[in-house]
Amino acid sequence: MINGSGFAGTIADVMVAVGGQSCSVRTVTSETIACVAPLHDAMGPKTVVVSTSTGNSLLGENTSFTYEAQLDSVLPTQGSIGGGTTLTLVGKGFSMRRADLSVYVGGSPCRVETLNYTVVRCITEPSNTTDGHRAEVQIVVGDVKATCAGSCVFKYAAAVTPTLSDAFVACASDATCSVRFEGSGFSIEDQITIASTPCARDPTSNSTHATCFGRIPAGVHVIRLHRPGWGYGVGTPHLPTVQVLSLIHISEPTRRTPI
């Protein structure tokens, strides 16, 4: 809404521009003009220009309009303390330019994956505590902090975070390995990687014991567990490792304690 005096004419007689883009006029009276602000890919003050069909300016040169960002919801509302949870943030007044927009969860950056004017998706960092906590979610567009119009909190949930405590490995001469790991909170959806190599889960695995199979190169490797959308598993206190030797025969299981 633009307030003033001396406005006249019909909608067709009045033109409004915000930041150089047309603001679609909806109503005109002698004291107000209502128009729908255009989308902009950058925040900050935008100059407002109001003119008539005869070219007469109806506002002062320093009139401006500042876009505001608003965060309405955060989904999911909880995820792993190990980080890696994909958050979907819904609101308005966001940006199409990644350089203009930052997301923070409990003060830690949330890595932006996709964004538009109304939806942002980002991936959380690990929690700075092991017992879980509630963290405020903030979006900053340019130098403008989005206002919260709904639930803007994410919970790092320790109780439902997959935890790995120990691991055992046995490999054949062709480097095909069977890895058995122990812990809690495992799911059939979990994806296991060792030395950046996918390790296919045995479907008979349960919530505390699981086995996977894969061709793993020689060396000492950390076992990593990721549940799509939910996040990464954690260790007690560290993620366990397995040691794979260069073998010419089937080995006895080798046990490594957590590092």
N, C-alpha and C positions, 0 to 999 in steps of 0.2 A: 504494500500500500504506500502510495506517495501522497503526502499531505502538502497543501499549499493554498494558494488563492489565485483567482483569476483564470482558472482553467475553463475552457469553453469548447464547444463543438461536439461532434459525435466521435464514436470509437474510430471511425475511418479517418477522422481529421487529426488524431493524436498518435504520435510515434514515440516509443520509449526504447532506449538501448541501454544495456547493462554490460559494461566491459566490452563495448563494441558489438555486442550481439543483441538481436531483437528480443524485447520483452513483450510477449503477446498481451495486448490491452484487452481487459474484460469489461471494465466500467469506467465512465468518466462523469464527474460532477464538477461544479465550480470550485470545489475545495479538495477533491481526492481523485486519484487515478489508481486503479487496481490493474496489475498485470502479472503474468506468470513468468518468473525469472528463468532465463535459459540455463542449461547445464554449462558448467565451466570445468576445465581440467586442471585448474590451479586455484588455490585459496587466496585470501587477501582482499583488500578493498577494491571494488570495481566502480569506475566512474559511471554515474547515471546521467543520461542525456534525454531530455523530453523536448520534443519539437512538434510543430504543427505542419500541416500540409503546405503552408506558405513559407516554412523554414524558420519561423520565429522560435527562439529558445525560451522555455518556460521555467528553467531552473538555473540556480547559480552555478558557476564553474566548479566549485569544490564539493558538489553533492556526490556522495558515494554510497555504495551498498556492500556489506561484508557477508559473504556466505558463511553459514554455520554447519558443522557436522554433528550428527546425532547417532549414537549407538543404541539400538533397540534390543538386541538379543545376542547371546553367545551360546553356541552349540558345538560339541557336547558340553554339559555343565561340569564334567569331571573327566580325568584321564590320568595317565601314568606319571609317577614322580620321576621316572626316567626320561621324561620329555618325549618328543616325537608325536604328540597328539595333534591332529589336524583340526583347527578351530574354524568354524564358519561364523563370521560376524555380519549381522544384518543391520542396516540403518539407512541413513541418507546423508548426502553431502560429502561423500568420499571422493576419490580422485581416480582417474584413469592412468595417472603417471606414478610409477612405483617410487620414483625419487621424492615425490611430494608426501608420501604416506608412511608412517611408522606405527607399529603395534607393540604394546608392552603388556606382559602378564606378570603381575607382582613386581614390576620394575625391570624385568628382564626382557630383552627383545624377543619377539615372536616373528620368525622368518616368513615374510609375505610371499605366497606362491601365486595367487591370482587376485585381481581386484577390478572393481568397476565402481560406479557411483553409489551402489546400494549394497554390495556384497564384497567382503574381503575374506580370503582364506589364508591362514598362516599356520606354521608348525612351531609348537612350544619347545623351549629349552628345558633341560632337567631342572627339577626343584632344587633349591639350595638347602633343603632339609630332608631327612629320611623318614619323618613321621607324617608327612602330608600337611597341607594347609590350604586355606582359601586365599585366592589372589585376585586383586582388582585387574580388570582388562581395560586398557586405555588405547584409543586411536588418536593419533595426532596427524592432522592434515596441514602441511605447511607449518605454520606456527600456531595453528588453531587446534585446541584440544576438544574432541567431540564430547558433547554432553551425553549423559547416560539417561535414557528414557525408559529403561526396563531393568532386566537383570544383567549386570555387567561384571559377573564374578565367575571365575573358573576354580574348581577344586582339584588340587593335586591329591589323589586318593591313594594312600599307601596300602590300605587294606585290600584293594583289588588290583594292585600292580604285580605282574608276574615277577617272581624272584628266583634266580638261579643260585644254588649253593655249592654244587660240585659236578664234576664231569669225568667220564671215562671214555677211552677210545681204543678201538682195535682196528687195524688196517691190514689189508691183503697186499700182495706184491704189486698189484696193478694200481695201488694208491686208493682203492675203494675202501672207505672207512665207515665203521659203525660207531656212532657217538651216542652214549647214554648220559643223560644229565638229570639231576635231581633238583628239587626246589618246591615251589608252590604257585598256585594260580595259573597253571598252564591251560591252554585252550587249543582245540583243533585248528583254530584260525591262525595260530602263531607261525611266523616265518623265521627260520633259523639260518644264520649265515656264519661261516667260519672261514677266515682269510678271504673275505668278500665273496665266498663261494656258497651258493645255496645248498642247504642240506635238507633233503626230502624227509619229512616226518613220517614215522610209522603210524598208521591210523589207529593202532591199538594203544597208543600212548594215553596217559591219564593226567590228572591235574597236578600230580607230584612227581611223576616219573615219565620221561619221554625219550624216544630214540629217533635218530635221524641217520640218513645214509648219503654219502657224497664222496667225490674224488677231491681229497684235500692235499695240498702240497706239503712237503716236509717243512717242519718248523714248529715254533710255539705260537699258538693262535688263541685269541680271545673268542669265546662264544657269544654271539649277539642274538637277541630275541626281539622281534618286532611284531606287534599286532596291528594290522592295518586300521588306521583311524584312531586307535586307542593310544599307541605309543610304544616305547621301548621297555623291555624288562630291565631289572636291576640285579646286582649281586649282593652277597652278604659276607663281608662288606663290599667286595669287588666282584666283577664278572669273572667266572672261572675260565681257566685256559686248558687247552689240551696240547700235548706234544706229539707230533707226527714225525716218525723217523723214516729215513730212506730204507725200505725193507725189500728183501728178496723172498720172504716167507711170511705166513700169517703170524702176527705177533700176539703175545699175551696182552690183555688189557693194561694200558698204562694210566695210572691215576695221577692227576695233578691237583694240588691244593690251590685254593683261590690265592691270587696275588693281591 
